[in-house]
């Protein structure tokens, strides 16, 4: 909690159907409850994963599955996506990341450069719950808090604060690379 980790982190492909949880060191009793949205006042309780280049702070390897992120803060100094779940060009449904849970996370756009997208949601069976996404705007670009154009779902987007200059949540906007997705 409170530390900043610079890099471009990747959730790898793993074996087994059990969830791996990546979380803050803050005890559960100090975090908002399981059905309560995280707020800016909770940010000191979270570690920050920050990209300092044009790549997302967090992305997934092809086929990554069963990851749960709890009580984390993400930001980037580049103008790309902050979090990228799937690369948006995968043509094989078996390579799409799946069974992902983002719970009580904070996603912040760069105050100076701006962001194209908070979360690229090109995945399957994914939940974004009780989270706070803010500062998603980029001069001369349509920006989205959450956007999906190549993910088969299903998705749960529940009890989130989503602040983006153009679109809060977008499905579509580009032809999917996965055949017969739509």
TIPATOR-781982 format. One line per 3 residues: number of its first residue (from 1); their letters; for each residue z, x, y of N, C-alpha, C, CB. Coordinates in nm, 4 decimals. Last residue first. Glycine has a CB too. Layout:
NUM> A> Z,X,Y,Z,X,Y,Z,X,Y,Z,X,Y; ... $
This chain:
182> XXX> -3.3632,-2.0027,-1.0856,-3.3548,-2.1265,-1.0074,-3.4273,-2.2364,-1.0814,-3.4143,-2.1080,-0.8653; -3.4166,-1.8196,-1.2830,-3.2784,-1.8328,-1.2353,-3.2603,-1.9635,-1.1591,-3.2401,-1.7134,-1.1455; -3.6555,-1.7424,-1.4059,-3.6061,-1.8795,-1.4219,-3.4603,-1.8970,-1.3814,-3.6228,-1.9226,-1.5645 $
179> XXX> -3.5793,-1.3964,-1.4100,-3.6744,-1.5043,-1.4378,-3.6015,-1.6364,-1.4623,-3.7619,-1.4687,-1.5593; -3.4275,-1.2315,-1.1471,-3.4058,-1.2819,-1.2827,-3.4970,-1.4018,-1.3045,-3.2558,-1.3206,-1.3059; -3.4727,-1.1969,-0.8819,-3.5453,-1.1079,-0.9723,-3.5306,-1.1527,-1.1180,-3.4952,-0.9637,-0.9562 $
176> XXX> -3.5176,-1.4730,-0.6536,-3.4390,-1.3973,-0.7502,-3.5275,-1.3098,-0.8383,-3.3570,-1.4919,-0.8366; -3.6286,-1.4548,-0.3145,-3.6591,-1.4904,-0.4533,-3.5740,-1.4089,-0.5510,-3.8088,-1.4686,-0.4825; -3.3838,-1.5342,-0.0698,-3.4755,-1.4350,-0.1252,-3.5081,-1.4779,-0.2676,-3.4137,-1.2899,-0.1214 $
173> XXX> -3.2302,-1.7488,-0.0059,-3.2744,-1.6631,0.1033,-3.3713,-1.5549,0.0606,-3.1570,-1.6001,0.1679; -2.9408,-1.8158,-0.2067,-3.0853,-1.8145,-0.1864,-3.1216,-1.7177,-0.0756,-3.1372,-1.9551,-0.1536; -2.6547,-1.9170,-0.0524,-2.7167,-1.9053,-0.1847,-2.8662,-1.9161,-0.1629,-2.6641,-2.0159,-0.2858 $
170> XXX> -2.4053,-1.8129,0.1676,-2.5484,-1.8352,0.1480,-2.5839,-1.8185,0.0010,-2.6315,-1.7385,0.2348; -2.1467,-1.8760,0.3894,-2.1812,-1.8618,0.2476,-2.3279,-1.8996,0.2315,-2.0889,-1.9512,0.1560; -2.1726,-1.8330,0.6781,-2.0509,-1.8076,0.6029,-2.0802,-1.7791,0.4567,-1.9568,-1.9251,0.6147 $
167> XXX> -2.4099,-1.6841,0.8864,-2.3875,-1.7759,0.7743,-2.2594,-1.7362,0.7016,-2.5089,-1.7754,0.6762; -2.3766,-1.5326,1.1414,-2.4853,-1.6250,1.1111,-2.4469,-1.7284,1.0052,-2.6066,-1.5478,1.0651; -2.1331,-1.3931,1.1708,-2.2069,-1.4349,1.2890,-2.3141,-1.5388,1.2575,-2.2702,-1.3152,1.3547 $
164> XXX> -1.8509,-1.4992,0.9807,-1.9756,-1.4231,0.9896,-2.0564,-1.4784,1.1060,-2.0572,-1.4305,0.8557; -1.5630,-1.5419,0.8149,-1.6126,-1.5303,0.9515,-1.7358,-1.4399,0.9516,-1.5022,-1.4746,1.0468; -1.3672,-1.7271,0.6111,-1.4936,-1.6530,0.6118,-1.5518,-1.6589,0.7527,-1.5949,-1.7112,0.5066 $
161> XXX> -1.0894,-1.7612,0.4202,-1.1300,-1.7576,0.5598,-1.2548,-1.6714,0.5628,-1.0157,-1.7012,0.6553; -1.0750,-1.9588,0.1205,-1.1025,-1.8337,0.1903,-1.1235,-1.8580,0.3390,-1.2250,-1.7649,0.1304; -1.0527,-2.1477,-0.0959,-0.9428,-2.1192,-0.0044,-0.9571,-1.9836,0.0643,-0.8117,-2.1246,-0.0788 $
158> XXX> -1.2984,-2.0292,-0.3184,-1.1925,-2.1255,-0.2929,-1.0866,-2.0690,-0.1980,-1.1280,-2.1680,-0.4240; -1.5565,-2.0252,-0.5107,-1.5266,-1.9708,-0.3781,-1.4266,-2.0690,-0.3191,-1.6583,-1.9537,-0.2859; -1.6701,-1.9580,-0.8174,-1.5615,-2.0308,-0.7518,-1.5353,-1.9568,-0.6216,-1.4305,-2.0397,-0.8430 $
155> XXX> -1.9782,-1.9824,-0.9943,-1.8952,-1.9215,-0.8927,-1.7840,-2.0160,-0.8506,-1.9791,-1.8812,-0.7726; -2.1446,-1.9101,-1.3116,-2.0937,-1.9980,-1.2063,-2.0002,-1.9224,-1.1126,-2.0209,-2.1185,-1.2674; -2.4167,-1.7117,-1.1704,-2.2926,-1.7890,-1.1608,-2.2328,-1.8132,-1.2980,-2.3177,-1.9224,-1.0906 $
152> XXX> -2.6489,-1.5580,-1.1585,-2.6547,-1.6844,-1.2306,-2.5274,-1.7684,-1.2235,-2.6864,-1.6576,-1.3721; -2.7773,-1.4070,-0.8695,-2.6623,-1.4194,-0.9578,-2.6627,-1.5548,-1.0267,-2.5321,-1.3995,-0.8801; -2.9347,-1.3440,-0.6481,-2.9771,-1.3034,-0.7824,-2.8584,-1.3046,-0.8793,-3.0413,-1.1628,-0.7785 $
149> XXX> -2.8326,-1.4137,-0.4099,-2.9736,-1.4469,-0.4298,-3.0197,-1.4113,-0.5707,-3.0600,-1.3745,-0.3268; -2.5553,-1.4773,-0.2114,-2.6028,-1.4614,-0.3490,-2.7492,-1.5009,-0.3553,-2.5183,-1.5466,-0.4484; -2.3054,-1.3770,0.0213,-2.4440,-1.4144,-0.0056,-2.4805,-1.3840,-0.1502,-2.5394,-1.3410,0.0899 $
146> XXX> -2.0553,-1.4212,0.2601,-2.0830,-1.4100,0.1166,-2.2270,-1.4544,0.0957,-1.9823,-1.4967,0.0299; -2.1120,-1.3866,0.5352,-1.9816,-1.3526,0.4801,-1.9926,-1.3267,0.3312,-1.8805,-1.4638,0.5074; -2.4094,-1.2467,0.6695,-2.3459,-1.3465,0.5832,-2.2093,-1.2954,0.5387,-2.4354,-1.3786,0.4599 $
143> XXX> -2.6459,-1.2206,0.9413,-2.5335,-1.1692,0.8624,-2.4691,-1.2833,0.7831,-2.4282,-1.1008,0.9545; -2.9554,-1.1270,1.0442,-2.8797,-1.2433,0.9996,-2.7681,-1.1904,0.9094,-2.9720,-1.3488,0.9241; -2.9772,-0.8859,1.3094,-2.9829,-0.9222,1.1674,-2.9122,-1.0558,1.1455,-2.9185,-0.8114,1.0793 $
140> XXX> -2.9288,-0.8011,1.5679,-3.0670,-0.8107,1.5234,-3.0846,-0.8512,1.3785,-3.1336,-0.6822,1.5450; -2.6129,-0.6684,1.4927,-2.7121,-0.6958,1.5960,-2.8528,-0.6966,1.5374,-2.7023,-0.5925,1.7083; -2.4093,-0.8240,1.2687,-2.4935,-0.7058,1.2866,-2.6040,-0.7420,1.3850,-2.5530,-0.6558,1.1498 $
137> XXX> -2.0965,-0.9170,1.1301,-2.2041,-0.9407,1.2255,-2.2792,-0.8113,1.2446,-2.1500,-0.9943,1.3608; -1.8010,-0.9945,1.0253,-1.9314,-0.9716,0.9624,-2.0395,-1.0149,1.0623,-1.9445,-1.0508,0.8253; -1.5322,-1.0330,1.0796,-1.6048,-0.9286,1.1508,-1.7404,-0.8970,1.0915,-1.5235,-0.8049,1.1542 $
134> XXX> -1.3788,-1.1126,0.7580,-1.3955,-1.1251,0.9036,-1.4759,-1.0087,0.9610,-1.2587,-1.1324,0.9724; -1.2239,-1.2796,0.5069,-1.3464,-1.2039,0.5343,-1.3768,-1.2219,0.6827,-1.4679,-1.2524,0.4434; -0.9715,-1.3164,0.2870,-0.9969,-1.3167,0.4310,-1.1138,-1.2234,0.4587,-0.8697,-1.2733,0.5118 $
131> XXX> -0.8918,-1.5320,0.0022,-0.9261,-1.4059,0.0688,-0.9595,-1.4265,0.2154,-1.0431,-1.3395,-0.0013; -0.8616,-1.7141,-0.2098,-0.7478,-1.6829,-0.1218,-0.7688,-1.5558,-0.0400,-0.6214,-1.6687,-0.2042; -1.1174,-1.5897,-0.4267,-1.0105,-1.6848,-0.3967,-0.9102,-1.6265,-0.2972,-0.9386,-1.7258,-0.5255 $
128> XXX> -1.3962,-1.5837,-0.5963,-1.3463,-1.5257,-0.4715,-1.2452,-1.6268,-0.4202,-1.4635,-1.4966,-0.3648; -1.5114,-1.5273,-0.9253,-1.4228,-1.6035,-0.8370,-1.3887,-1.5203,-0.7137,-1.2933,-1.6457,-0.9116; -1.7897,-1.5502,-1.1455,-1.7140,-1.4759,-1.0459,-1.6332,-1.5698,-0.9577,-1.8074,-1.3908,-0.9607 $
125> XXX> -2.0160,-1.5631,-1.3385,-1.8770,-1.5992,-1.3661,-1.7810,-1.5210,-1.2759,-1.8436,-1.5734,-1.5142; -2.2251,-1.2949,-1.2309,-2.2046,-1.4161,-1.3104,-2.0547,-1.4385,-1.3262,-2.2747,-1.4053,-1.4502; -2.3785,-1.1813,-0.9223,-2.3024,-1.1633,-1.0454,-2.2963,-1.2962,-1.1204,-2.1593,-1.1101,-1.0152 $
122> XXX> -2.4119,-1.1115,-0.6411,-2.5197,-1.1181,-0.7401,-2.4633,-1.0909,-0.8788,-2.6324,-1.0169,-0.7065; -2.2912,-1.1328,-0.3770,-2.2362,-1.1985,-0.4959,-2.3441,-1.2187,-0.6024,-2.1734,-1.3338,-0.4581; -2.1861,-0.9251,-0.1397,-2.3100,-0.9610,-0.2089,-2.2683,-1.0063,-0.3480,-2.4137,-0.8397,-0.2144 $
119> XXX> -1.9687,-0.9807,0.1225,-1.9767,-0.9700,-0.0239,-2.1148,-1.0132,-0.0700,-1.8667,-1.0562,-0.0928; -2.0541,-0.9333,0.3976,-1.9207,-0.9034,0.3474,-1.9232,-0.8794,0.1976,-1.8244,-1.0167,0.3808; -2.3399,-0.7859,0.5515,-2.2842,-0.8804,0.4547,-2.1440,-0.8364,0.4150,-2.3751,-0.8916,0.3298 $
116> XXX> -2.3993,-0.6215,0.7671,-2.4989,-0.7187,0.7231,-2.4325,-0.8283,0.6409,-2.6098,-0.6499,0.6413; -2.1728,-0.5330,1.0254,-2.2061,-0.5435,0.8826,-2.3140,-0.6474,0.8612,-2.0816,-0.5790,0.7994; -2.0960,-0.2940,1.2933,-2.1196,-0.4258,1.2351,-2.1573,-0.4168,1.0879,-2.2287,-0.4980,1.3118 $
113> XXX> -2.0284,-0.0728,1.4495,-2.1626,-0.0815,1.3918,-2.1955,-0.2201,1.3386,-2.1771,0.0190,1.2810; -1.7615,-0.1487,1.5431,-1.8640,-0.0882,1.6281,-2.0046,-0.1108,1.5738,-1.8382,0.0603,1.6426; -1.6084,-0.2677,1.3428,-1.6035,-0.3239,1.4779,-1.7127,-0.2696,1.5691,-1.4690,-0.2966,1.5395 $
110> XXX> -1.7239,-0.3418,1.0234,-1.6992,-0.2354,1.1191,-1.7095,-0.2915,1.2606,-1.7985,-0.1186,1.0986; -1.5594,-0.6166,0.8556,-1.6779,-0.5479,0.9059,-1.6378,-0.4405,1.0044,-1.7748,-0.6467,0.9713; -1.3364,-0.6489,0.5875,-1.3543,-0.6347,0.7317,-1.4835,-0.5608,0.7629,-1.2351,-0.5613,0.7936 $
107> XXX> -1.1717,-0.8380,0.3594,-1.2993,-0.7697,0.3803,-1.3236,-0.7683,0.5304,-1.4184,-0.8403,0.3023; -0.8939,-0.8594,0.1538,-0.9406,-0.8629,0.2920,-1.0686,-0.7808,0.2983,-0.8316,-0.8078,0.3921; -0.7925,-1.0697,-0.1226,-0.8456,-0.9455,-0.0668,-0.8826,-0.9681,0.0793,-0.9690,-0.8959,-0.1478 $
104> XXX> -0.7013,-1.2659,-0.3097,-0.6199,-1.2204,-0.1975,-0.6617,-1.0816,-0.1495,-0.4731,-1.2195,-0.2366; -0.9123,-1.1723,-0.5645,-0.8022,-1.2602,-0.5281,-0.7165,-1.1952,-0.4198,-0.7167,-1.2940,-0.6516; -1.1863,-1.1784,-0.7440,-1.1421,-1.1178,-0.6184,-1.0376,-1.2122,-0.5614,-1.2627,-1.0942,-0.5167 $
101> XXX> -1.2931,-1.1298,-1.0657,-1.2002,-1.2087,-0.9846,-1.1604,-1.1262,-0.8631,-1.0742,-1.2512,-1.0672; -1.5619,-1.1582,-1.2932,-1.4987,-1.0836,-1.1854,-1.4105,-1.1779,-1.1043,-1.6050,-1.0156,-1.0950; -1.7571,-1.2033,-1.5013,-1.6134,-1.2203,-1.5202,-1.5354,-1.1331,-1.4218,-1.5738,-1.1862,-1.6650 $
98> XXX> -2.0208,-0.9549,-1.4628,-1.9662,-1.0881,-1.4891,-1.8148,-1.0841,-1.5046,-2.0297,-1.1477,-1.6144; -2.3299,-0.8057,-1.3551,-2.1850,-0.8011,-1.3684,-2.1288,-0.9425,-1.3862,-2.1216,-0.7327,-1.2453; -2.6213,-0.8134,-1.5504,-2.5561,-0.8684,-1.4325,-2.4043,-0.8581,-1.4524,-2.6005,-1.0170,-1.4073 $
95> XXX> -2.7388,-0.7465,-1.7834,-2.6966,-0.6352,-1.6989,-2.6280,-0.6818,-1.5708,-2.8157,-0.5491,-1.6641; -2.8224,-0.9796,-1.8998,-2.7180,-0.9030,-1.9685,-2.6658,-0.7862,-1.8853,-2.7708,-0.8511,-2.1003; -3.0386,-1.0633,-1.7463,-2.9091,-1.1309,-1.7293,-2.7949,-1.0544,-1.7949,-2.9157,-1.2715,-1.7868 $
92> XXX> -3.2532,-0.8417,-1.5970,-3.1950,-0.8756,-1.7266,-3.0571,-0.9377,-1.7048,-3.1852,-0.7496,-1.8182; -3.3136,-0.7635,-1.3437,-3.3995,-0.8647,-1.4045,-3.3447,-0.9147,-1.5382,-3.5391,-0.8089,-1.4241; -3.1551,-0.6789,-1.0407,-3.1506,-0.6790,-1.1870,-3.2349,-0.7942,-1.2423,-3.0043,-0.6901,-1.2371 $
89> XXX> -3.1294,-0.6742,-0.7714,-3.2649,-0.6526,-0.8239,-3.2680,-0.6571,-0.9763,-3.3197,-0.5186,-0.7752; -2.8671,-0.6986,-0.6925,-2.9636,-0.7938,-0.6377,-3.1042,-0.7775,-0.6887,-2.9654,-0.7833,-0.4918; -2.6649,-0.5483,-0.8012,-2.7487,-0.4857,-0.6985,-2.8568,-0.5772,-0.6425,-2.8129,-0.3632,-0.7546 $
86> XXX> -2.3254,-0.6555,-0.8294,-2.4651,-0.6616,-0.8730,-2.5519,-0.6051,-0.7627,-2.5079,-0.8075,-0.9083; -2.1491,-0.6917,-0.5628,-2.1306,-0.7269,-0.7038,-2.2682,-0.7541,-0.7621,-2.0354,-0.8515,-0.7213; -2.0512,-0.5054,-0.3064,-2.1761,-0.5459,-0.3709,-2.1514,-0.5661,-0.5207,-2.2881,-0.4397,-0.3471 $
83> XXX> -1.8872,-0.5139,0.0028,-1.8722,-0.5210,-0.1427,-2.0041,-0.5699,-0.2008,-1.7532,-0.6155,-0.1841; -2.0197,-0.4711,0.2459,-1.8886,-0.4098,0.2240,-1.8617,-0.4028,0.0738,-1.7758,-0.4901,0.2970; -2.3604,-0.3807,0.2983,-2.2624,-0.4714,0.2405,-2.1295,-0.3975,0.2299,-2.3090,-0.5242,0.1011 $
80> XXX> -2.4113,-0.1709,0.5917,-2.4542,-0.2354,0.4674,-2.3563,-0.3441,0.4256,-2.4684,-0.1320,0.3553; -2.3635,-0.0023,0.8001,-2.4086,-0.1374,0.8335,-2.4513,-0.2162,0.7095,-2.5241,-0.1306,0.9324; -2.0567,0.1878,0.7659,-2.2026,0.1715,0.7651,-2.2380,0.0270,0.7930,-2.2630,0.2163,0.6300 $
77> XXX> -1.7928,0.1955,0.7351,-1.8406,0.2369,0.8667,-1.9925,0.2298,0.8743,-1.7928,0.3787,0.8987; -1.6101,-0.0670,0.5746,-1.7094,0.0395,0.5725,-1.7502,0.0732,0.7139,-1.8318,-0.0005,0.4891; -1.3428,-0.2031,0.3734,-1.4175,-0.1902,0.4970,-1.5188,-0.0767,0.4805,-1.3222,-0.1642,0.6179 $
74> XXX> -1.0961,-0.3962,0.2092,-1.2228,-0.3224,0.2024,-1.2870,-0.3189,0.3398,-1.3193,-0.3864,0.0991; -0.7833,-0.4195,0.0512,-0.8586,-0.4327,0.1761,-0.9812,-0.3433,0.1662,-0.7708,-0.3950,0.3010; -0.6210,-0.6095,-0.2083,-0.6893,-0.4894,-0.1604,-0.7615,-0.5211,-0.0304,-0.7889,-0.4357,-0.2666 $
71> XXX> -0.5064,-0.8053,-0.3898,-0.4331,-0.7440,-0.2798,-0.4907,-0.6125,-0.2328,-0.2929,-0.7232,-0.3195; -0.6866,-0.7484,-0.6793,-0.5776,-0.8246,-0.6199,-0.5118,-0.7452,-0.5083,-0.4741,-0.8627,-0.7263; -0.9512,-0.7906,-0.8948,-0.9071,-0.7165,-0.7770,-0.8050,-0.8026,-0.7044,-1.0276,-0.6792,-0.6831 $
68> XXX> -1.0452,-0.7573,-1.2246,-0.9705,-0.8418,-1.1306,-0.9196,-0.7528,-1.0184,-0.8518,-0.9171,-1.2015; -1.3140,-0.7564,-1.4520,-1.2374,-0.6835,-1.3528,-1.1703,-0.7845,-1.2598,-1.3280,-0.5848,-1.2732; -1.5131,-0.8250,-1.6556,-1.3684,-0.8423,-1.6709,-1.2872,-0.7470,-1.5823,-1.3296,-0.8217,-1.8160 $
65> XXX> -1.7868,-0.5869,-1.6409,-1.7277,-0.7191,-1.6655,-1.5759,-0.7099,-1.6784,-1.7874,-0.7818,-1.7927; -2.1061,-0.4425,-1.5745,-1.9595,-0.4375,-1.5590,-1.9018,-0.5777,-1.5761,-1.9196,-0.3787,-1.4193; -2.3840,-0.4410,-1.5829,-2.3109,-0.4974,-1.6959,-2.1597,-0.4908,-1.6858,-2.3523,-0.4292,-1.8181 $
62> XXX> -2.4135,-0.1646,-1.3746,-2.4866,-0.2668,-1.4506,-2.4027,-0.3111,-1.5693,-2.6245,-0.2132,-1.4983; -2.1221,-0.1315,-1.1660,-2.2232,-0.0742,-1.2547,-2.2941,-0.1890,-1.3253,-2.1594,0.0254,-1.3582; -2.0633,-0.2549,-0.8359,-2.0469,-0.2640,-0.9810,-2.1569,-0.1878,-1.0520,-2.0463,-0.4101,-1.0265 $
59> XXX> -1.8864,-0.1336,-0.5436,-2.0002,-0.1958,-0.6110,-1.9750,-0.1906,-0.7614,-2.1350,-0.1244,-0.5737; -1.7303,-0.0873,-0.2338,-1.7149,-0.1177,-0.3762,-1.8430,-0.1814,-0.4282,-1.5933,-0.2115,-0.4005; -1.8367,-0.0110,0.0059,-1.7073,0.0471,-0.0330,-1.6844,0.0265,-0.1823,-1.5909,-0.0162,0.0489 $
56> XXX> -2.1939,0.0493,-0.0021,-2.0760,-0.0379,-0.0043,-1.9492,0.0389,-0.0413,-2.0975,-0.1527,-0.1029; -2.3376,0.3145,0.2055,-2.3207,0.2441,0.0785,-2.1987,0.1531,0.0835,-2.3075,0.3441,-0.0374; -2.3511,0.4680,0.4353,-2.4262,0.3436,0.4307,-2.4143,0.2650,0.3018,-2.5666,0.3723,0.4548 $
53> XXX> -2.0122,0.5878,0.4662,-2.1564,0.6101,0.4738,-2.2259,0.4732,0.4630,-2.2054,0.7088,0.3599; -1.7524,0.5519,0.4106,-1.7813,0.6197,0.5375,-1.9292,0.6560,0.5485,-1.6953,0.7460,0.5513; -1.5746,0.2788,0.2825,-1.6944,0.3613,0.2737,-1.7170,0.4251,0.4096,-1.8189,0.2777,0.2289 $
50> XXX> -1.2461,0.2327,0.1751,-1.3386,0.2409,0.2877,-1.4567,0.3311,0.2561,-1.2665,0.2912,0.4117; -0.9848,0.0446,0.0821,-1.0951,0.1189,0.0226,-1.2068,0.1161,0.1262,-1.1412,0.0575,-0.1173; -0.6457,0.0357,0.1585,-0.7813,0.0155,0.2093,-0.8771,0.1045,0.1330,-0.7891,0.0446,0.3610 $
47> XXX> -0.3665,-0.1492,0.0259,-0.4420,-0.0249,0.0422,-0.5828,-0.0595,0.0914,-0.4477,0.0561,-0.0923; -0.1450,-0.3779,0.1983,-0.2613,-0.3508,0.1138,-0.3128,-0.2090,0.1309,-0.3722,-0.4491,0.1445; 0.0399,-0.4490,0.3801,0.0841,-0.4487,0.2408,-0.0253,-0.4030,0.1443,0.1316,-0.5869,0.2018 $
44> XXX> -0.0856,-0.4697,0.6260,-0.0045,-0.3496,0.6001,0.0448,-0.3384,0.4548,0.1149,-0.3487,0.6932; -0.2066,-0.7344,0.5998,-0.2849,-0.6120,0.5794,-0.2007,-0.4863,0.5608,-0.3765,-0.5920,0.6953; -0.0791,-0.9693,0.6621,-0.0481,-0.9086,0.5324,-0.1175,-0.7737,0.5113,-0.0875,-1.0033,0.4211 $
41> XXX> -0.1867,-1.0621,0.8966,-0.0495,-1.0095,0.9027,-0.0063,-0.9428,0.7714,0.0476,-1.1223,0.9371; -0.4288,-1.1741,0.8123,-0.4284,-1.0426,0.8772,-0.2875,-0.9811,0.8847,-0.4868,-1.0543,1.0180; -0.3547,-1.3202,0.4846,-0.3748,-1.3279,0.6295,-0.3774,-1.1875,0.6890,-0.2636,-1.4130,0.6963 $
38> XXX> -0.4522,-1.4913,0.1865,-0.4001,-1.3721,0.2525,-0.4360,-1.3801,0.4008,-0.4574,-1.2412,0.1873; -0.3718,-1.8221,0.0852,-0.4697,-1.7282,0.1406,-0.3986,-1.6099,0.2065,-0.5614,-1.7993,0.2429; -0.2112,-1.9085,-0.2136,-0.2011,-1.8951,-0.0686,-0.2994,-1.7894,-0.0205,-0.0567,-1.8587,-0.0261 $
35> XXX> -0.1631,-1.9237,-0.4814,-0.2509,-2.0251,-0.4229,-0.2497,-2.0218,-0.2704,-0.2101,-2.1630,-0.4712; 0.0154,-1.7146,-0.5354,-0.1129,-1.7194,-0.6071,-0.2103,-1.8217,-0.5502,-0.0888,-1.7500,-0.7523; 0.1676,-1.6158,-0.2179,0.1655,-1.6743,-0.3514,0.0243,-1.6871,-0.4069,0.2316,-1.8098,-0.3492 $
32> XXX> 0.1426,-1.2979,-0.0506,0.1302,-1.4433,-0.0498,0.1219,-1.4944,-0.1940,0.0053,-1.4878,0.0321; 0.3807,-1.0436,-0.1615,0.2449,-1.0907,-0.1328,0.2453,-1.2423,-0.1163,0.1468,-1.0486,-0.2454; 0.6326,-0.9916,-0.2474,0.6045,-0.9666,-0.1059,0.4642,-1.0110,-0.0650,0.6218,-0.8193,-0.0755 $
29> XXX> 0.6291,-1.0408,-0.5196,0.7207,-1.1203,-0.4380,0.6966,-1.1028,-0.2880,0.8636,-1.0835,-0.4709; 0.4611,-0.8402,-0.6235,0.4133,-0.9778,-0.6107,0.4998,-1.0609,-0.5170,0.4084,-1.0435,-0.7466; 0.4883,-0.5264,-0.4432,0.5328,-0.6216,-0.5461,0.4837,-0.7645,-0.5179,0.6860,-0.6204,-0.5556 $
26> XXX> 0.2206,-0.3138,-0.3673,0.3182,-0.4085,-0.3137,0.3589,-0.5066,-0.4230,0.2606,-0.4840,-0.1908; 0.0119,-0.1722,-0.4599,0.1423,-0.1368,-0.5162,0.2527,-0.2292,-0.4637,0.1761,0.0093,-0.4836; -0.2787,-0.3761,-0.5287,-0.1876,-0.3082,-0.4391,-0.0593,-0.2710,-0.5131,-0.1566,-0.3959,-0.3171 $
23> XXX> -0.4981,-0.3302,-0.8158,-0.4162,-0.4050,-0.7214,-0.3353,-0.3141,-0.6299,-0.3235,-0.4974,-0.7958; -0.7060,-0.4138,-1.0700,-0.6888,-0.3111,-0.9682,-0.6179,-0.3808,-0.8535,-0.8273,-0.2455,-0.9230; -0.6950,-0.4984,-1.4061,-0.6567,-0.5375,-1.2706,-0.6378,-0.4143,-1.1842,-0.5282,-0.6221,-1.2722 $
20> XXX> -0.9125,-0.5848,-1.6555,-0.8472,-0.4706,-1.5940,-0.8199,-0.5130,-1.4502,-0.9358,-0.3377,-1.6026; -0.9096,-0.8302,-1.9133,-0.9249,-0.7948,-1.7722,-0.8510,-0.6657,-1.7402,-0.8740,-0.9080,-1.6827; -1.0771,-0.8006,-2.2281,-0.9542,-0.8097,-2.1497,-0.9800,-0.7664,-2.0067,-0.8430,-0.7242,-2.2123 $
17> XXX> -1.2951,-0.7601,-2.3863,-1.2980,-0.8767,-2.2981,-1.1681,-0.8953,-2.2207,-1.3268,-1.0011,-2.3786; -1.4539,-0.4368,-2.4447,-1.3491,-0.5373,-2.4586,-1.3569,-0.6462,-2.3533,-1.2148,-0.4719,-2.4523; -1.5505,-0.1573,-2.2375,-1.5539,-0.2333,-2.3621,-1.4412,-0.3352,-2.3615,-1.5424,-0.1395,-2.4852 $
14> XXX> -1.7209,-0.1450,-1.9177,-1.6118,-0.1108,-2.0090,-1.6276,-0.1914,-2.1365,-1.4730,-0.1372,-1.9439; -1.8878,-0.0212,-1.6398,-1.9008,-0.0973,-1.7631,-1.7888,-0.0517,-1.8551,-2.0423,-0.0777,-1.8296; -1.6892,0.0261,-1.3379,-1.7780,0.0670,-1.4468,-1.7884,-0.0378,-1.5574,-1.7301,0.1975,-1.5057 $
11> XXX> -1.7044,-0.0220,-1.0051,-1.6402,-0.0808,-1.1222,-1.7323,-0.0537,-1.2402,-1.6127,-0.2359,-1.1035; -1.6990,0.2394,-0.7761,-1.7836,0.1633,-0.8689,-1.6973,0.1092,-0.9818,-1.8992,0.2517,-0.9255; -1.6717,0.3308,-0.4324,-1.6089,0.3052,-0.5611,-1.6959,0.2136,-0.6454,-1.4702,0.2440,-0.5422 $
8> XXX> -1.7157,0.5629,-0.2255,-1.8002,0.4540,-0.2713,-1.7587,0.4274,-0.4145,-1.9546,0.4881,-0.2592; -1.4520,0.6489,0.0069,-1.5467,0.6732,-0.1009,-1.6323,0.5519,-0.1266,-1.4744,0.7132,-0.2273; -1.1146,0.6846,0.0962,-1.2546,0.6920,0.1373,-1.3418,0.7209,0.0170,-1.2748,0.7996,0.2454 $
5> XXX> -0.8348,0.4982,0.1155,-0.9110,0.5774,0.0192,-1.0574,0.5710,0.0595,-0.8901,0.5257,-0.1278; -0.5311,0.4741,0.2804,-0.6755,0.4543,0.2906,-0.7447,0.5504,0.1954,-0.7254,0.4753,0.4366; -0.2175,0.2986,0.2298,-0.3029,0.4175,0.2206,-0.4498,0.3782,0.2370,-0.2812,0.4903,0.0851 $
2> XX> -0.0846,0.0531,0.2205,-0.0909,0.1262,0.3458,-0.1812,0.2485,0.3447,0.0439,0.1675,0.3836; 0.0000,0.0844,-0.1191,0.0000,0.0000,0.0000,0.0000,0.0881,0.1244,0.1223,-0.0956,0.0004 $
